Amino acid sequence: MPKSVWFLIIGMVVNTVGNSFLWPLNTIYMHEELGQSLSTAGLVLMANAAAGVVGNLLGGFLFDRLGGFRTIMVASILTIIGLAGLTIWHGWPHYIWFLALIGFTGGMIFPCMFAMVGTAWPEGGRRGFNAIYLAQNLGVAFGPALAGVIANYSFDYIFIANLMMYIVFFAIAFSYKTIPQGYGIAPSNVISEGKQIKDKSSLYALCILGIGYMLGWAVYTQWTTTISAYTQEIGISLNQYSLLWTVNGLLIVAGQPLINPLIKRLGDRYQIMIVTGVLIFILSFYVLTFAENFRMFLVAMIILTFGEMFVWPTVPTIVSTLAPPGRDGFYQGLINSFNTLGKMIGPVAGGLLAEIYGMQFTFYFLMIILAVSIIPYSLYHLPLKKKI
């Protein structure tokens, strides 16, 4: 693995630790501390995610035009400004504006990180994207656990810790200047590969894949929204809820030896990997239908974790194979936008379902949505076959 990829991994760990101080507790903070309803909290998270969609698209566009290093530096500075504001003013309604701002600027960073893995280690294939995915989850392993402890003292310290971690990430990001940026390749390839750029089959394939990705994330994000609030209602402590995410992150790292033999055997049969993961997701939510204590939520989280190991790193790998030369940033930005759309729709829809019909109905409805997501995951390759 190239040295530059290791710097990307370290940066992703630090970035995710900082982010995961906040995202698992957003709904709890708005619901318990600011006195807002679940549906209102969902609307705020929707605004955050909507800003993230714009950030994803802009980040991917700027990667192809300016390069990943410049884009990440600008986005990091803006995020630090937003987090500084959130640290000072985190009441209502200031919370809405600053959360939307950091959603936008943070959204610019992720497509650049994934696209740079592709340019820094093009021969790495799924291994490069899986490394970034593992880095994200290593951050998830530590961030929520620390956040749960810190929040017990004061939520004010959560915002300070998030700001400090982003300053560290900004310092690490200076090392990305030496990574192949992508924008130097794009102009010549757009001309020499004009026919390939004009051929929209790969773009159509990505959009079909993105629909499944969006549905999956709309369901997955319930763990940080409706389910997080539900755990508080049934007597699961904040520390225990944060521990669920620590288990999630550690298991993803420790569980690699368990799933790697199957991943290697499947090779590039990505659809089988994804469908396997979605079926495991459905099993996880079925367990939630009769979960009444921390132990059963832990079982559901462990099952969920194995499911996501098959799905989440596979999608950007597919996107990397679909992207024409010089278009890595745009394609990774677009798929990240589908991800963020799911995070935008999920909290609002889940909050309304939970408030109107209750959590039991919500769990079964989410299982149906996961089953529906298998359709686009299974059919995304059809535009490519028509091209042939």
Buried (B, 14 or more C-beta within 10 A) or exposed (E): EBEBBBBBBBBBBBBBBBBBBBBBBBBBBBBBBBEBEBBBBBBBBBBBBBBBBBBBBBBBBBBBBBBBBBBBBBBBEBBBBBBBBBBEEBEEEEBBEBBBBBBBBBBBBBBBBBBBBBBBBEEBBBBBBBBBBBBBBBBBBBBBBBBBEBBEEEBEBBBBBBBBBBBBBBEBBEBBEEBBBBBEBBEEBBEEBEEBBEBEBBBBBBBBBBBBBBBBBBBBBBBBBBBBBBBBEEEBEBBBBBBBBBBBBBBBEEBEEEBEEEBEEBEEEBBBBBBBBBBBBBBBBBBBBEBEEBEEBBBBBBBBBBBBBBBBBBBBBBBBBBBBBBBBBBBBBBBBBBBBBBBBBBBBBBBBBBBEEEBEEBBBBBBEBBBEBBEBBBBBBEBBEEEE
